[in-house]
């Protein structure tokens, strides 16, 4: 059972779909004030919810976030760096430098820019939790192409260093490494006869895909006081995929 997040300010990127949407919903259900960011419109209405339509790869967004936190909310307790996209499983030969830079900017640099924009407030209030979205592609090869796998491995490294550098200031940072989660990101696996989706389930020890709500529930635990001693970790939620 997660704690009540009343009076806590939570930022969720990628809040328009899939895992980010479920995270935003669950924090709202647990009484947090939630700021949701997505390049698409976010299908949520709640008096404790502020939507921001923006691209997380754009540096300008983060000046706005810093200002919003400093002037309106005066605090920020939890950041879920969830927005991300796949690289169509392209290998090195098929990845242009532009494609590489685009994936790294969206999946990695956006998280770094967010960290920089909220960290001073977290340090000042001596409390802050990052739940950064990695992937099984942040632990092993095969969960994406070369750029996605590189970006997600780097998210893991960034998170560990972030935690080491700021734990003494009350800041905690961990990563989630999901396996097969049934979200629009994997929509093509379910197209036609859904052979790909079926293959993925067969290859997963748990023999199924997970729902995004399951990842949201893990997120709430990692954001809560109950996980206060979990630092700089990567928590797989992959039905046993990386344990094989
Ligand atoms: P999704 O496609 O359902 O949701 C991703 C959301 O991020 C979308 O609403 C999209 O508009 C937003 N987004 C993407 N690029 C953006 C940008 N530049 N600026 C603003 N918003 C942007 O995908 P899903 O599955 O919910 O993915 C969420 C995170 O989980 C991603 O970081 C993904 O890499 C990660 N993940 C997902 C897995 C899965 O099986 N679904 C497995 C492992 C990791």
Boltz pocket constraint, residues with backbone or C-beta under 6 A from the ligand:
constraints:
  - pocket:
      binder: B
      contacts: [[A, 13], [A, 14], [A, 15], [A, 16], [A, 17], [A, 18], [A, 19], [A, 20], [A, 37], [A, 38], [A, 39], [A, 40], [A, 54], [A, 55], [A, 56], [A, 57], [A, 81], [A, 82], [A, 83], [A, 84], [A, 85], [A, 86], [A, 106], [A, 133], [A, 134], [A, 135], [A, 136], [A, 177], [A, 178], [A, 179], [A, 180], [A, 181], [A, 182], [A, 183], [A, 184], [A, 185], [A, 186], [A, 212]]
      max_distance: 6.0
